[in-house]
Amino acid sequence: EYREFQTFQHYFKRINLRQGKMGKANSKLKPEVLHSLSTQTEFTEAELQEWYRGFLKDCPSGKLSVDEFKKIYGNFFPYGDASKFAEHVFRTFDENGDNSIDFREFICALSVTSRGKLEDKLRWAFSMYDLDGNGYISRQEMLEIVCAIYKMVGTVMKMPEDESTPEKRVDKIFRQMDRNLDGKLSLAEFVEGAKSDPSIVRLLQCDSVSGGPADAPLQ
């Protein structure tokens, strides 16, 4: 499952244990919202209620700010600087661009990244790498995300020589994905490249750098 799923799952469980079982009187989703989310996501109604309780306990306002988001990531990557990568994930969660994540945005993104089909996960990942939203991933955009990943995992892992720097890793990804050699990746190139060659998926995720648990994001 996707690292985001495990990160937030562990975090909210810890919040629930620390604050006890007492929640707000309104810490249940309304029936119509619950039904809507159960059809939009891969979570059961019981799971949605559990996630909602955890979300509200940490975000009583019902909104998750970028600073709170960074704090969650920082707790799980103590040996590096996760702030930049967290900003990119936050941007991708924040569908309406209002600089906050409400529960619907949160749980819909989590559903795709943890339980969605491979192609849905790849489309979600593409939207994170496509910083300017123009439908293509440039080398510079890819480099920005990969640099953020390297900063996040710190220096705890010895890298293969051809991945020893973010630049080398990006070069390797583009060599394998940029079929028409135009210096940018289309959604089709990104999806087809990752589906046809599992080694590319490893290059796109942070676990292969950090040596973290086997919760591969795109599988």
URPE-V894892 format. One record per backbone hydrogen bond with DSSP energy under -0.5 kcal/mol. CO is the residue of the C=O (numbers start at 1). NH is the residue of the N-H. E is the energy in kcal/mol with one decimal. If there is no record, write none. Layout:
CO | NH | E
CO | NH | E
//
This chain:
2 | 5 | -0.8
2 | 6 | -1.6
3 | 7 | -3.1
4 | 8 | -2.6
5 | 9 | -2.5
6 | 10 | -2.6
7 | 11 | -1.9
8 | 12 | -2.8
9 | 13 | -1.9
10 | 14 | -2.0
11 | 15 | -2.2
12 | 16 | -2.6
13 | 17 | -2.3
14 | 18 | -2.5
15 | 19 | -2.6
16 | 20 | -1.2
21 | 23 | -0.5
24 | 27 | -1.6
30 | 34 | -3.1
31 | 35 | -2.5
32 | 36 | -1.9
33 | 37 | -2.7
34 | 38 | -2.1
35 | 39 | -1.3
36 | 40 | -1.5
37 | 41 | -2.0
44 | 48 | -2.5
45 | 49 | -2.1
46 | 50 | -2.0
47 | 51 | -2.8
48 | 52 | -2.4
49 | 53 | -2.3
50 | 54 | -2.0
51 | 55 | -2.7
52 | 56 | -2.7
53 | 57 | -2.0
54 | 58 | -1.6
55 | 59 | -2.2
59 | 62 | -2.6
62 | 103 | -0.6
63 | 65 | -0.6
64 | 101 | -2.0
65 | 69 | -2.3
66 | 70 | -2.4
67 | 71 | -1.9
68 | 72 | -1.9
69 | 73 | -1.9
70 | 74 | -2.9
71 | 75 | -1.6
72 | 76 | -0.7
73 | 76 | -1.1
73 | 77 | -0.9
77 | 80 | -1.3
80 | 82 | -0.7
82 | 86 | -2.7
83 | 87 | -1.7
84 | 88 | -1.6
85 | 89 | -2.3
86 | 90 | -2.8
87 | 91 | -2.4
88 | 92 | -1.5
89 | 93 | -2.2
90 | 94 | -2.5
93 | 95 | -2.0
94 | 97 | -1.1
99 | 66 | -0.5
100 | 102 | -0.5
101 | 64 | -2.4
102 | 106 | -2.5
103 | 107 | -3.0
104 | 108 | -2.2
105 | 109 | -2.0
106 | 110 | -2.2
107 | 111 | -2.0
108 | 112 | -1.8
109 | 113 | -2.5
110 | 114 | -1.9
111 | 115 | -2.4
111 | 116 | -0.7
112 | 116 | -1.2
117 | 121 | -2.3
118 | 122 | -2.5
119 | 123 | -2.3
120 | 124 | -2.1
121 | 125 | -2.6
122 | 126 | -2.7
123 | 127 | -1.9
124 | 128 | -1.2
125 | 129 | -2.1
126 | 130 | -2.5
129 | 131 | -1.9
130 | 133 | -1.1
135 | 187 | -0.6
136 | 138 | -0.6
137 | 185 | -2.5
138 | 142 | -2.5
139 | 143 | -2.8
140 | 144 | -2.1
141 | 145 | -1.8
142 | 146 | -2.6
143 | 147 | -2.8
144 | 148 | -1.7
145 | 149 | -2.1
146 | 150 | -2.5
147 | 151 | -2.3
148 | 152 | -1.9
149 | 153 | -2.1
150 | 154 | -0.8
151 | 81 | -2.4
153 | 156 | -0.9
157 | 159 | -0.6
160 | 163 | -2.1
161 | 164 | -1.3
165 | 169 | -2.0
166 | 170 | -2.5
167 | 171 | -2.4
168 | 172 | -2.1
169 | 173 | -2.2
170 | 174 | -2.7
171 | 175 | -2.3
172 | 176 | -1.3
173 | 177 | -1.9
174 | 178 | -2.3
177 | 179 | -2.1
178 | 181 | -1.0
183 | 139 | -0.8
184 | 186 | -0.5
185 | 137 | -2.3
186 | 190 | -2.5
187 | 191 | -3.0
188 | 192 | -2.7
189 | 193 | -2.4
190 | 194 | -2.0
191 | 195 | -2.4
192 | 196 | -2.2
193 | 197 | -1.2
197 | 200 | -2.0
197 | 201 | -0.8
198 | 202 | -1.5
199 | 203 | -1.4
200 | 204 | -1.4
201 | 205 | -0.9
202 | 205 | -0.7
206 | 209 | -1.3
206 | 210 | -2.5
207 | 211 | -2.6
207 | 212 | -0.6
213 | 215 | -2.5
216 | 219 | -0.9
//
